[in-house]
Amino acid sequence: MPQPHRISRITLWAVAMVILALVAALWGWRSYSRPATASAAPALAPPTSGVRLEAMQAASLGIKTESAASTDTVALTQLPAEAMPPLAASTQVTVPYAGIVIRILADEGQRVRRGQPLLRLQSRDLLVAQADVQRARSQAAVADQQARRDVLLADEGIIPVARREQSLASAAIARASRLQAEGMLSQLRVVSSGSPGEYDVLAPQDGLVLRRSASPGQAMEAMAPAYVIADATRMDIMFSAPTGLREQLRPGLEVTLPGGESARVVSVSGDTDRNSQRLRVRAQTDEGSALMAGQQFAVVLKLPAPAGALRVPRSALLPHRDQHLLYVQHGDLYRGVIAESLGHDDTHAVVVSPSLQPGMPVVSRGISVLKSLAPLE
């Protein structure tokens, strides 16, 4: 009867070694085929959770952050503005009597003092006015003298009281006429060394001559404008703002001018400009302004910010539909959040978002890289 085939011990050892080799090869192949770990490349997490980056990875991608900070103001930039002489410190000088301009005594850009001659005219109307003043003075003197005499006579009972009251009223009318006639002459200075009818128009205030409307040889009517004089140490700033800000605009708001100079809102128009359909706002600078009347530039208006508003780097914002996208850091996790931009200046923007809190690190550089690694759906 044939004997069963026996497997030698050497054969068993050989089979065992082959099996171990196959197992080792299979294990190595599975290890090689696994995805790379986080240390080898950034792990792309789902959009809702963002992307995780180690410090060295974030640095190599150029990612930098800046903490979000609470703010109570919103900057509204690029508002067209113009410097104008202040209303309360500007005067338009007129010619009191018609005449011919003989000499110009002050020109545009010149600083003048109150009472300083501005221009000289020759006027026939002045001769008539001087005669009227002399007549008014004489009539006033006679009326005063008659009134004093009637007061004494009435006290002694010689004349009725009604006559005394009539004399007092006549004296008062005569004094008023004299003051009116003298008031017209107070706006000028008669040239005693010149021809009859020559007079100088005087500056009514200290200031800078902004505009001259008179020229030598020009015939000017009575009350015609000749000069505009203003206090040039401060300026009014006229700028336009969107009508949607009507409820937020009020006196006292800060306005930033080119060069860092500031002004304060003093008034807001009650209607819109016919051409631009925007609100006209007037602000006033402090003394020592370097601006010139008529100078045009853009200003920044600072409005009150709503509760929860945060100040973040302007470079942190990316357009996202009708809002903005920015990324915040939570340890090694960077995730995108949606925010509404309220306004901005050259470096920072003011936003509101329920996902943002004061002190959160907001990505200011490298945001485009993060958007490619963790796009927001």
Secondary structure, 3 states (H helix, E strand, C coil): CCCCCCCCHHHHHHHHHHHHHHHHHHHHHHHHCCCCCCCCCCEECCCCCCEECCHHHHHHCCCEEEECEECCEEEEEEEEEEEECCHHHEEEEECCCCEEEEEECCCCCCEECCCCEEEEEECHHHHHHHHHHHHHHHHHHHHHHHHHHHHHHHHCCCCCHHHHHHHHHHHHHHHHHHHHHHHHHHCEEECCCCCCCEEEEECCCCEEEEEECCCCCCEECCCCEEEEEECCCCCEEEEEECHHHCCCCCCCCEEECHHHCEEEEEEEEEEECCCCCCEEEEEEECCCCCCCCCCEEEEEEEEECCCCCEEEEHHHCEEECCEEEEEEEECCEEEEEEEEEEEECCCEEEEECCCCCCCCEEEEECHHHHHHHCCCC
